[in-house]
Amino acid sequence: MAGTKQIHDARVVVLRLDGVDPAMAADNLKRLGMVHAVALTDPRDLSDHIAAGRVDVVVVSVAAPVPVPVRDPQAAPGSGLLRPPDAALKAGIPCLLLIPSFTRAVGRAAMALGYAAAMSADVAPRLVYRRVGALMQRVRRSGRARSAAREHA
């Protein structure tokens, strides 16, 4: 299966901003077959990986939303959510947000900020694996659609 090989070759970065050891999350994805999963705790390290072309999807795990001052440019007004990493947004790399106490309102706020998807932080690793696969497929489809549009222009 071509899709399975592509997801196993995915270069996934798990960015833990919730104070939890990131290695466990990356190890869970590796056990499912994503051998290139990397765990980070510093967004600056993520920028280095993106610049080197070693990232297909970013999984951002954060603590529960907290009240954020209105003047904080990295936050959505009233949501308490941080934006996806700038380096990922600029590179067009999809970001999956994992957050405790997930609600539909939090999901909508995350999407408005630029996350490609959001889900509860306590989901099984298999569901994170599947969502990453779906995000990769969406990127491939949009890339093919853009290529086809350029050929017909």
Disulfide bonds with the S-S distance in Angstrom:
none
